[in-house]
């Protein structure tokens, strides 16, 4: 457990509660510590849920499900619209909570909240999204229609790096579809989820429809094994995503588990290198590199290599800690990220910018920027998702070689290409084996009405989050065939009906 530099045990800390059946609860039992990464100090404690508390949340969600499922979709949409208005009004408050617990700069936090709010805007259109299909007279006096119905109690397990945006990828659409929901945010950043639950209740959401629990693996395992939960959504690292998928699927649940990434950006010689370098600096070092869509590997093609590295070096050294880039989330994570600097040097990569040589604030979990050149695919700094402010540059002779490097990587979340050639861009988007592609766009996170998700080891399951794929994930299709008999209806038979 991370320990602050100074901690006075006489100071009474605020407790972040769970939210069950429309009420904040803080029962006695296990607790975790919540840090302010900018100071390195413990600021709160958070309730850790045991199996009994998880069961209480599931029971509350199960009890609320029938009435919420039967609530007309227009009424559900109106509650969602009020929730949207409250989120918009409280955007800065939520961003401040993120900054205090995660360490993002306020502007970065504001942007992440805004992207989450866009998913709620999409969810407000749920009456249109749930429209079914109807075919008249498919057989003699026979009609068939298909409809979408909610799956029941759903759960979402979300990471520390986006305390508002990623939960908003999940529970608004699940609830708009008529489900009830249990959210388990990262125990490192618990407060924003409780605030959103309060706002949703204020918007008119009935008690029990949204519940929030906190905790570590014990709470997660209790969710995965609970027979009352029908679907599980997850965003996090690949090893945990695989565990979530295998465990929940074995228990008969529907699962979407989004894993880690090693996102590449290809820079061709014809690209505007100044534009590309600016884009890559923000994509690599924004949010201290703690993004699953961060560009962590640049593939410089041919003559683009040397001038691009010089530009990246210049711009990486200009980043101001505490202004442009915040701290990492914990001391342990900062130290783990920093250890890759020594690993890269030992592997033979050229260290162009060294975080260890930069001045950092005395307090907090800050780490400066690092840049490696002449990295090869066999190196550990390439193979692993570092999840911090370290950018690596690989060299390729041709676009074919660049695409091959990307396609051989086990991760396939996002990628980008910088070029002024429409033909090269079109070929890249067709041949690269990655779920989200940017053309002169460094972080190609789709807008809310498209779906987010990768391929290969970046996704376990069939359907991505938000957009129309989320509606499919949080609903089940039912097909109804009807006949209203007339006097001339044929008598029952024993052959396979043809309906013709």
Secondary structure, 3 states (H helix, E strand, C coil): CCCCCCCCCCCCCEEECEEECCEEECCCCCEEEEEECCCCEEEEEEECCCHHHHHHHHHHHHHHHHHHHCCCHHHHHHHHHHHHHHHHHCHHHHHHHHHHHCCCCHHHHHHHHHHHHHHHHHHCCHHHHCCCEEEEEEECCEEEEEEEEECCEEEEECCCCCCCHHHHHHHHHHHHCCCEEEEECCCCCCHHHHHHHHHHHHCCCCCCCEEEECCCHHHHHHHHHCCCCCEEEEECCHHHHHHHHHHHHHCCCEEEEECCCCEEEEECCCCCHHHHHHHHHHHHHHHHHCCCCCEEEEEEECCHHHHHHHHHHHHHHCCCECCCECCCCCHHHHHHHHHHHHHHHHHCCEEEECHHHCCCCCCCCCCCCEEEEEECCCCHHHHCCCCCCEEEEEEECCHHHHHHHHHHCCEECEEEEECCCHHHHHHHHHHCCCCEEEECCCCCCCCCCCCECCEECCEECCCCECHHHHHHHCEEEEEEEEECCCCCCCCCCCCCCCCC
